[in-house]
Amino acid sequence: MRFEAISWERLTAALVGRIMEAKAEDGSPWLRIGVDGAPAAPAGELAGRVAEALRVRGRGVLVVGTGGFLRPASLRYEYGREDPDTYYSGWFDTGALWREVFGPLEAGGSGRVLPDLWDPATDRATRSARVELPPGGVLLLHGPLLLGHWFPFDLTVHLRLSAAALRRRTEESERWTLPAFQRYEDEVEPGAAADVLVQADDPRRPAWGGPDREA
């Protein structure tokens, strides 16, 4: 695959252009965009950039991070605090994401999305109020290990880090998660599954590629 060097500003503009022209494949009045990347990649920052640019263009936007949909600590740590297999398949409450985020944005849905469910600091429900996304609005969901769950995304972006960059940029206390990301590469192949692939080894000089990349 060929990659083209691009700035974050140009990448944001290109993604916004795609989103402004896109339509939901299932006829939903809302668009659902996934920005996938390990915690060491700037997925949340990119989602924030895109959201700000969309708001300037008059689109309603809701940014949701999967960090607000962790399972309770009793489930996350059932097999120890540093079990990469549990991190891969048991840390994030995908059922709640389907129910509370994607369900309301289906065709005929209410548009009332729960922005978060669980606070990992207190290990309690956040009790956040639902946020109503108006018709024509855009959901930007960001976080790790997003692909491979059949979430009904209308556009997906994967921020890829090489194994060396991922290890270098992951805090030492979190490096126990690295086998989970290798498993993700092996089983899901997120770089091939995503509509847009961003190589983010150097946070100052990203490059992009993918079957749907537009110059």
Secondary structure, 3 states (H helix, E strand, C coil): CCCEECCHHHHHHHHHHHHHHCCCCCCCCCEEEEEEECCCCCHHHHHHHHHHHHHHCCCCEEEEEHHHHECCHHHHCCCCCCCHHHHHHHCECHHHHHHHHHHHHCCCCCCEECCCCEECCCCEECCCCCEECCCCCEEEEEECCCCCCCCCCCEEEEEECCHHHHHHHCCHHHHHHHHHHHHHHHHHCHHHHCCEEEECCCCCCCEEECCCCCC
